């Protein structure tokens, strides 16, 4: 014991050395604000792509609501569940397709009766165009009516239909570059670089109307059919940017699908499989960067320390305080008011004599006197009992709803800050908000806002995080873990 004082300095050095090793070998905690498809995808890809050189051990997700999923939400109407938010997916949304396989979810394709449903364009006074409809269980009769409707559409819009499809197909082909392998696809530090590399950037500089006029589409097609689509999908006119417009048009093609039981299951499943520490009903009030660490303070009076923070929710209408402050372009969200009605539509509102004459999908043109963007039949329970979804840019009061519907057994109203208000040329927020490790997935939304674009942006953010942790170099594709058992499926149709 008399030589203990000689050993103390040595013991101290060993403790300091051990602490230094633990500090250097420990990986940073990643805090993600938002549990929608963007936040859940970041967590998923961080787990999927982590290597021994850039391992993420702890991921925390903060969700201000009491349920996972963000804008992939559902609503219950008379004990039946319907999609209230993002409801359809394109057949070439490869990340979403892989999520369903990875999570053993089932794909729901629209039934033939839904895909062949009647359609009309309402201008506030009458239907400028309306397809034929037939109430028959005989498939050959339905097929004849479907062919007749194709002829009617062609006679009204002509070769512009093929030019429109060509415009959409060209845009989709550019977008498919985001599924290329890492050997040919770099990590992007900005939205602009990401769009330029794929060839999509110029579409964000001009309006959809300008792009379609240059593509030699007729004004009738643009002002009617294209306008109907952009009003339904983005609640806006053809003055939106060309890329958002092309994505909107892609959302009315064939082969569309959704997840059986609700698209929200993708976000919930990814979080469940990503070993995440989930904080529901806990809103982040402030993010402070102090001594190379982010301090997140929440509405529950708690504080969390994170080495990396990812904002995976639109910053436009949340009240997070950043210290030091951040600078992003001012942006407004386009609110879509969604009204679900269980009842019967009033044919007299449209100047028609019977409910069967009202198209199952009523689209509208740009007219300030038209109070809604669209009305669609979600499900026909009986001949005089249906579930409807109504989109509008403003809330619909009960007096107006009582004019549109002759019977309203149940009504549910939702206000969605659904997507950006698009305009050209678009200006983008940075992916990296502070030059350190504060990231913003939703910066990509000013290009286009869908489930798949959120997943594509999230995948790039995950790669960006790991490459910067690994010394500013892109992640080595040779050392990345594969995407479960479905890695090859990403490129199956390329």
C-alpha positions in Angstrom: 0.0 0.0 0.0 2.9 2.3 0.6 3.6 2.4 -3.2 0.0 3.2 -4.0 0.8 6.9 -4.6 3.2 5.8 -7.3 0.4 3.9 -9.1 -2.2 6.7 -9.0 -0.8 8.6 -12.0 -0.7 5.4 -14.0 -4.3 4.5 -13.1 -5.4 8.0 -14.0 -3.7 7.7 -17.4 -5.5 4.4 -18.0 -8.9 5.8 -17.1 -8.3 8.9 -19.4 -7.2 6.6 -22.3 -10.2 4.3 -21.8 -12.6 7.3 -21.8 -10.9 8.7 -25.0 -11.3 5.3 -26.8 -15.0 5.1 -25.8 -15.7 8.7 -26.9 -14.0 8.2 -30.3 -15.6 4.9 -31.0 -19.1 5.8 -30.0 -21.5 6.8 -32.8 -23.6 9.9 -32.7 -27.2 9.7 -31.7 -29.5 10.6 -34.6 -32.7 12.5 -33.8 -35.4 12.7 -36.4 -38.3 15.2 -36.2 -41.3 13.7 -37.9 -42.6 10.1 -38.2 -44.0 10.3 -41.7 -42.6 8.5 -44.8 -39.6 10.9 -44.9 -38.6 10.4 -41.3 -39.2 6.6 -41.2 -37.3 6.3 -44.5 -34.3 8.1 -43.1 -34.2 5.7 -40.2 -34.6 2.7 -42.4 -31.8 3.7 -44.8 -29.5 4.7 -42.0 -29.9 1.2 -40.7 -29.6 -0.4 -44.1 -26.6 1.5 -45.2 -24.6 1.6 -42.0 -21.1 0.1 -42.1 -18.4 -0.6 -39.5 -16.8 2.8 -40.5 -20.1 4.7 -40.1 -22.3 2.9 -37.6 -25.4 4.5 -36.2 -26.4 3.0 -32.8 -29.2 5.2 -31.5 -32.0 6.7 -33.5 -34.8 8.7 -31.8 -37.9 9.8 -33.7 -40.1 12.6 -32.3 -43.7 12.9 -33.4 -46.0 15.7 -32.2 -49.1 13.7 -32.8 -50.2 10.4 -31.1 -49.9 8.3 -34.3 -47.2 7.5 -36.8 -47.5 8.3 -40.4 -47.6 12.1 -41.0 -49.6 12.9 -44.1 -50.2 9.2 -44.9 -53.2 9.2 -42.6 -56.7 7.6 -42.6 -60.2 8.6 -41.6 -63.0 6.5 -40.3 -66.4 7.1 -41.8 -69.3 5.0 -40.5 -66.9 2.4 -39.2 -65.0 2.1 -42.5 -61.5 3.4 -43.0 -60.4 5.5 -46.0 -57.2 7.2 -47.0 -57.3 10.8 -45.9 -53.8 11.8 -47.1 -51.5 10.4 -49.7 -53.7 7.7 -51.2 -52.2 6.4 -54.5 -48.8 5.1 -55.7 -47.3 4.8 -59.2 -46.3 1.4 -60.5 -42.7 2.7 -60.8 -42.5 3.9 -57.2 -39.8 1.4 -56.4 -39.0 2.4 -52.9 -42.6 2.1 -51.9 -42.9 -1.2 -53.7 -39.9 -2.5 -51.8 -41.2 -1.3 -48.5 -44.4 -3.4 -49.0 -42.3 -6.5 -49.8 -39.8 -5.9 -47.0 -42.7 -5.4 -44.5 -44.9 -8.2 -45.9 -47.7 -5.8 -46.7 -50.3 -6.4 -49.4 -50.9 -4.3 -52.4 -54.4 -3.1 -53.3 -55.1 -2.5 -56.9 -58.2 -0.5 -57.9 -61.1 -2.9 -58.8 -62.1 -2.8 -62.4 -65.3 -1.1 -61.5 -63.3 1.7 -60.0 -60.8 2.1 -62.9 -63.7 2.2 -65.3 -65.8 4.6 -63.2 -67.6 7.5 -64.9 -66.0 10.9 -65.1 -67.2 14.4 -65.8 -65.7 17.9 -65.9 -67.9 20.5 -64.2 -67.5 24.2 -64.9 -70.0 25.5 -62.4 -72.9 25.6 -64.8 -72.8 22.3 -66.6 -70.6 19.4 -67.6 -68.3 20.4 -70.4 -67.4 16.7 -70.8 -68.9 13.5 -69.4 -68.2 9.9 -70.1 -70.8 7.2 -70.7 -71.8 4.9 -67.8 -73.6 1.6 -67.5 -75.0 -0.3 -64.6 -74.4 -3.8 -65.6 -72.5 -6.9 -64.3 -71.8 -8.1 -67.8 -68.1 -7.6 -68.5 -68.5 -7.4 -72.3 -71.0 -4.5 -71.9 -68.6 -2.7 -69.6 -65.8 -3.2 -72.1 -67.9 -1.8 -74.9 -68.7 1.3 -72.8 -65.1 1.7 -71.9 -64.0 1.6 -75.6 -66.7 4.1 -76.4 -65.4 6.4 -73.7 -61.9 6.1 -75.1 -63.2 7.2 -78.5 -65.1 10.1 -76.9 -62.0 11.3 -75.1 -59.9 11.0 -78.3 -62.4 13.0 -80.4 -62.4 15.8 -77.8 -58.6 16.0 -77.2 -57.0 14.3 -80.2 -53.3 13.8 -80.6 -52.6 16.0 -77.6 -53.4 13.0 -75.4 -50.3 11.2 -76.9 -48.2 14.3 -76.5 -49.2 14.5 -72.8 -48.4 10.9 -72.2 -45.0 11.4 -73.9 -44.3 14.4 -71.6 -45.1 12.3 -68.5 -43.1 9.2 -69.7 -40.1 11.4 -70.4 -40.2 12.9 -66.9 -40.7 9.5 -65.2 -37.7 8.2 -67.1 -35.5 11.0 -65.8 -36.8 10.3 -62.3 -35.8 6.6 -62.6 -32.2 7.7 -62.4 -32.6 8.0 -58.7 -32.8 4.2 -58.5 -29.4 3.6 -60.2 -26.6 1.9 -58.3 -24.2 3.8 -56.1 -21.4 3.3 -58.6 -23.1 5.7 -61.0 -25.3 7.7 -58.6 -23.5 10.3 -56.4 -24.5 11.6 -53.0 -26.1 15.0 -53.3 -25.5 17.9 -51.0 -28.3 20.1 -52.4 -31.7 19.8 -54.1 -30.4 21.7 -57.1 -27.5 19.2 -57.7 -29.9 16.3 -57.3 -32.3 17.7 -59.9 -29.6 18.8 -62.3 -28.0 15.3 -62.2 -31.2 13.6 -63.2 -32.2 16.1 -65.8 -35.2 17.4 -64.0 -34.0 20.8 -62.8 -35.3 22.8 -65.8 -38.8 21.6 -65.2 -38.8 23.5 -61.9 -37.9 26.8 -63.7 -41.1 27.1 -65.8 -44.8 26.5 -65.3 -46.6 23.4 -66.3 -48.7 25.5 -68.7 -45.5 26.7 -70.5 -44.1 23.2 -70.7 -47.2 21.8 -72.2 -47.7 24.6 -74.7 -44.1 23.9 -75.9 -45.0 20.2 -76.1 -47.8 21.2 -78.5 -50.7 20.2 -76.3 -54.0 21.9 -77.2 -55.3 24.6 -74.9 -58.5 22.7 -74.5 -56.7 19.7 -73.0 -54.6 21.9 -70.7 -57.6 24.0 -69.5 -59.8 20.9 -69.0 -58.2 17.5 -68.4 -54.8 18.7 -67.1 -56.4 21.3 -64.9 -58.7 18.7 -63.4 -55.7 16.5 -62.5 -53.6 19.3 -60.9 -56.6 20.5 -58.9 -57.3 17.0 -57.6 -53.6 16.0 -56.9 -52.2 19.4 -55.8 -55.2 21.6 -55.3 -53.6 24.1 -57.8 -53.9 25.2 -61.4 -51.5 24.6 -64.4 -49.5 27.6 -63.1 -47.6 25.1 -60.9 -44.0 24.2 -61.9 -43.5 21.8 -64.7 -42.0 19.1 -62.6 -44.8 19.1 -60.0 -47.3 19.1 -62.8 -45.7 16.1 -64.5 -45.7 14.2 -61.3 -49.4 15.1 -60.8 -50.2 13.8 -64.3 -48.3 10.6 -63.6 -50.7 10.1 -60.7 -53.6 9.6 -63.0 -52.1 6.8 -65.2 -52.8 3.1 -65.1 -51.4 0.6 -62.7 -51.9 2.8 -59.6 -51.9 1.0 -56.3 -52.1 1.5 -52.5 -51.3 -0.6 -49.4 -54.1 -2.8 -48.3 -55.2 -1.5 -44.9 -53.7 2.0 -45.4 -50.4 3.5 -46.7 -49.6 4.6 -43.1 -48.4 1.0 -42.5 -45.3 1.7 -44.5 -44.0 4.4 -42.1 -45.1 2.4 -39.1 -43.4 -0.8 -40.3 -40.1 0.9 -41.2 -39.9 2.5 -37.8 -40.8 -0.9 -36.1 -38.0 -2.6 -38.1 -35.4 0.1 -37.6 -34.7 -0.2 -33.9 -36.0 3.3 -33.2 -36.7 5.0 -29.9 -40.1 6.5 -30.6 -41.4 9.6 -28.8 -45.1 10.1 -29.7 -47.1 13.1 -28.5 -43.8 15.0 -28.0 -43.3 18.1 -30.1 -39.9 19.6 -30.5 -39.9 23.3 -29.5 -36.3 24.2 -30.0 -33.0 22.9 -31.4 -29.8 24.5 -30.1 -26.3 23.7 -31.3 -24.0 23.9 -28.3 -20.4 22.5 -28.3 -20.9 20.3 -31.4 -24.1 18.8 -29.9 -27.8 19.4 -30.8 -30.0 20.0 -27.8 -33.7 19.2 -28.5 -36.2 20.6 -26.1 -39.7 19.3 -26.3 -43.2 20.2 -25.1 -42.9 17.6 -22.3 -40.2 19.7 -20.7 -37.5 17.2 -21.6 -34.1 17.8 -23.4 -32.3 15.4 -25.6 -28.7 15.5 -26.9 -28.1 14.5 -30.4 -25.0 14.4 -32.6 -27.2 14.6 -35.8 -30.6 16.1 -36.2 -32.9 15.4 -39.2 -35.9 17.6 -39.8 -38.4 15.4 -41.6 -41.5 17.6 -41.5 -42.3 20.8 -43.4 -40.9 23.8 -41.5 -43.5 26.1 -43.0 -46.1 25.8 -40.2 -44.2 24.3 -37.3 -42.8 26.6 -34.5 -39.4 25.1 -33.9 -36.9 27.6 -32.7 -33.3 27.1 -34.0 -30.3 28.5 -32.1 -28.3 29.7 -34.0 -31.0 30.6 -36.5 -31.3 29.0 -39.9 -32.2 30.6 -43.2 -34.6 29.0 -45.7 -36.8 30.5 -48.5 -40.2 31.5 -47.4 -42.8 29.0 -48.6 -46.5 28.6 -48.2 -48.3 25.3 -47.9 -51.3 24.6 -50.1 -54.1 23.6 -47.8 -56.5 21.0 -49.1 -59.8 20.7 -47.3 -61.0 17.1 -47.4 -64.7 16.5 -46.6 -65.9 12.9 -46.3 -69.6 12.3 -46.6 -71.7 9.2 -46.1 -75.0 9.8 -47.9 -76.4 10.6 -51.4 -75.3 13.3 -53.8 -78.0 15.7 -55.1 -78.3 15.4 -58.9 -80.3 18.6 -59.0 -77.2 20.5 -57.9 -75.7 19.5 -61.3 -78.9 20.0 -63.3 -79.4 16.2 -63.6 -82.5 14.1 -62.9 -81.0 11.1 -61.1 -78.1 10.0 -58.9 -77.0 7.5 -61.6 -76.4 10.4 -64.0 -73.8 12.1 -61.7 -70.3 10.9 -62.6 -68.5 8.9 -60.0 -65.6 11.4 -60.3 -66.5 15.0 -60.8 -63.5 17.1 -61.7 -63.5 20.9 -62.1 -61.9 23.6 -64.1 -60.4 26.9 -62.8 -63.5 28.9 -62.0 -63.8 31.0 -58.8 -67.5 30.2 -58.7 -66.8 26.5 -58.3 -66.5 25.8 -54.6 -64.8 22.4 -54.8 -62.0 20.8 -56.7 -63.4 17.4 -57.0 -66.1 15.0 -55.7 -65.5 11.2 -56.0 -67.3 8.1 -54.9 -65.2 6.1 -52.5 -67.6 3.2 -52.1 -71.1 2.4 -53.1 -72.8 0.6 -50.2 -76.3 0.6 -51.7 -78.0 2.4 -54.6 -79.0 5.2 -52.2 -76.0 5.0 -49.8 -72.5 6.0 -50.7 -69.2 7.3 -49.2 -67.8 10.4 -50.9 -64.6 12.4 -50.8 -64.7 16.1 -51.6 -61.5 18.2 -52.2 -61.7 22.0 -51.9 -59.4 24.9 -51.4 -61.6 26.4 -48.7 -63.7 24.9 -46.0 -67.2 23.8 -47.2 -69.9 25.0 -44.8 -72.9 22.9 -44.0 -75.3 25.0 -46.0 -73.3 24.3 -49.2 -72.9 20.7 -48.4 -76.7 20.4 -48.0 -77.1 21.7 -51.5 -74.5 19.3 -52.9 -75.9 16.3 -51.0 -79.5 15.4 -50.6 -78.6 13.1 -47.7 -75.7 13.4 -45.2 -75.7 10.7 -42.6 -72.2 11.4 -41.5 -69.6 14.1 -42.3 -65.9 14.3 -41.5 -63.9 17.4 -42.3 -60.1 17.6 -42.4 -57.7 20.5 -43.1 -54.5 19.3 -44.6 -51.3 21.4 -45.0 -50.8 18.9 -47.7 -48.0 20.1 -50.1 -46.2 23.3 -51.1 -47.9 26.0 -53.0 -45.9 25.6 -56.3 -44.7 28.4 -58.5 -42.0 28.7 -61.1 -39.1 29.2 -60.8 -38.8 27.2 -57.6 -36.4 28.2 -54.9 -35.1 25.4 -52.7 -34.1 25.2 -49.0 -30.7 23.5 -48.4 -30.4 19.8 -47.4 -27.8 20.9 -44.8 -29.3 23.7 -42.7 -26.3 24.8 -40.7 -23.0 23.5 -42.2 -22.8 20.8 -39.5 -25.2 18.0 -39.1 -28.7 19.5 -39.2 -30.5 18.1 -42.2 -33.8 18.9 -43.9 -35.5 16.2 -46.0 -38.5 18.2 -47.0 -36.3 20.7 -49.0 -37.0 18.3 -51.9 -40.8 18.9 -51.6 -40.5 22.1 -53.7 -39.7 19.9 -56.6 -42.7 17.5 -56.1 -44.5 16.1 -53.1 -45.4 12.4 -53.0 -44.7 9.4 -50.9 -42.0 8.3 -53.3 -40.3 11.7 -53.7 -40.1 11.8 -49.9 -38.5 8.3 -49.9 -36.0 9.3 -52.6 -35.0 12.4 -50.7 -34.7 10.5 -47.5 -32.5 7.9 -49.1 -30.1 10.6 -50.3 -30.1 12.3 -46.8 -29.2 8.9 -45.2 -26.3 8.5 -47.7 -25.3 12.2 -47.1 -25.1 11.7 -43.3 -23.1 8.5 -43.6 -20.7 9.9 -46.2 -20.0 13.1 -44.1 -19.5 11.0 -41.0 -17.0 9.0 -43.1 -14.8 12.0 -43.9 -16.8 13.9 -46.5 -16.5 11.0 -48.9 -19.5 9.1 -50.4 -20.4 5.8 -48.8 -18.4 3.0 -50.4 -21.1 1.0 -52.3 -19.1 -2.2 -52.1 -19.4 -2.2 -48.3 -23.1 -1.3 -48.0 -25.5 -3.8 -46.7 -28.1 -4.9 -49.2 -31.8 -3.9 -49.0 -33.0 -7.1 -47.2 -33.7 -9.8 -49.7 -35.2 -7.4 -52.3 -32.2 -5.4 -53.4 -32.4 -6.5 -57.0 -36.1 -5.6 -57.2 -35.3 -1.9 -57.1 -33.9 -2.1 -60.6 -36.2 -4.8 -61.9 -37.9 -2.6 -64.5 -35.0 -0.4 -65.4 
